[in-house]
Amino acid sequence: MHDPVDIRRRIDRVVARVGRRDDYGQLLVDDFVAQRVEDIEDPEAWRAEIRRQARVDKIKIRTGNEDGLVWALRARRRSPETRALTDGYHALLSRTVPLAAERRHEAVLEIRDGDEVVCSCERCSAVGYASARDDVVGGSLFEDECPNEEPPKLTPLVMLHVPPSRRPTA
């Protein structure tokens, strides 16, 4: 695995970078953004502001307010670059999430930013970082056993990226 100090710095950089973005900035990066209705003051004003910024940038979007969520989604065809980034992201998770499952962690995605991910365990303080661009994987999520004695629950990440024959059992 990778140097723990470097992994911590990489995690801190991703968290800081994502933390500086407002909702419109997140829309530009991920092609979607969503907020729980109870977390914002005025859902219709939120949607109107996102639409206003998109008009200025000449970006086609869709917005909605349903099931307790307000959301915005970029309406565009995926470019070859976007497809390659998404494929790299899925390949990265298919390589790293099984490491967490083998160590009996309940892996969940905390942050995705381009080709970098930060994941954590739902049951302990383990955190992991992975970058498809640099081929860097490290952190306690991928290296250390989960201290929780109970069998791990199946998380969406494990369900999607760990073959059934490699999933931890009770």
Residue pairs with C-beta under 8 A, 6 or more apart in sequence:
1 137
1 138
1 139
1 142
1 143
2 136
2 137
2 138
3 138
4 138
4 139
6 136
6 138
7 129
7 136
7 138
7 139
10 116
10 129
10 131
10 136
11 118
11 127
11 129
11 139
14 111
14 113
14 116
14 118
14 129
15 111
15 118
17 113
18 26
18 111
18 113
21 29
23 33
23 35
23 46
23 50
23 72
24 33
24 49
24 50
24 53
24 54
26 33
27 33
27 50
27 54
27 61
27 72
27 74
28 59
29 113
29 114
30 112
31 73
31 74
31 76
31 82
32 71
32 72
32 73
32 74
33 50
33 71
33 72
34 69
34 70
34 71
34 72
35 46
35 69
35 70
35 71
36 68
36 69
37 43
37 65
37 68
37 69
37 70
38 68
40 46
40 70
43 65
43 70
44 65
46 70
47 63
47 64
47 65
47 70
47 72
50 61
50 63
50 72
51 61
51 63
51 72
54 60
54 61
54 72
59 74
60 74
60 75
60 76
61 72
61 73
61 74
61 75
62 72
62 73
62 75
63 70
63 71
63 72
63 73
64 70
64 71
65 71
78 86
85 114
85 115
88 115
88 132
88 133
89 112
89 115
89 117
89 132
90 161
91 132
92 115
92 117
92 130
92 131
92 132
93 109
93 117
93 130
93 157
93 160
93 161
94 161
95 130
95 137
96 117
96 119
96 128
96 130
96 137
96 142
97 107
97 119
97 157
97 158
97 160
97 161
97 162
98 161
98 162
98 163
98 166
99 128
99 137
99 141
99 142
99 143
100 107
100 119
100 121
100 126
100 128
100 141
100 142
100 158
101 107
101 152
101 158
101 162
101 166
101 167
101 168
102 166
102 168
103 141
103 142
103 143
103 144
103 145
103 146
104 145
104 146
104 148
104 151
104 152
104 168
105 121
105 123
105 124
105 126
105 141
105 146
105 152
106 121
106 122
106 123
106 146
106 152
106 153
106 155
106 158
107 119
107 120
107 121
107 122
107 128
107 141
107 155
107 157
107 158
108 119
108 120
108 121
108 122
108 155
108 156
108 157
109 117
109 118
109 119
109 157
110 118
110 119
110 120
110 127
111 117
111 118
114 133
115 131
115 132
115 133
116 129
116 130
116 131
116 132
116 133
117 129
117 130
117 131
118 127
118 128
118 129
119 127
119 128
119 129
119 130
119 141
119 157
120 126
120 127
120 128
120 141
121 127
121 141
121 146
122 153
122 155
123 146
123 148
123 150
123 152
124 146
124 147
124 148
125 140
126 139
126 140
126 141
126 144
126 146
127 139
127 140
127 141
128 137
128 138
128 139
128 140
128 141
128 142
129 136
129 137
129 138
129 139
130 136
130 137
130 138
130 142
131 137
146 152
151 168
151 169
151 170
152 158
152 168
154 167
158 167
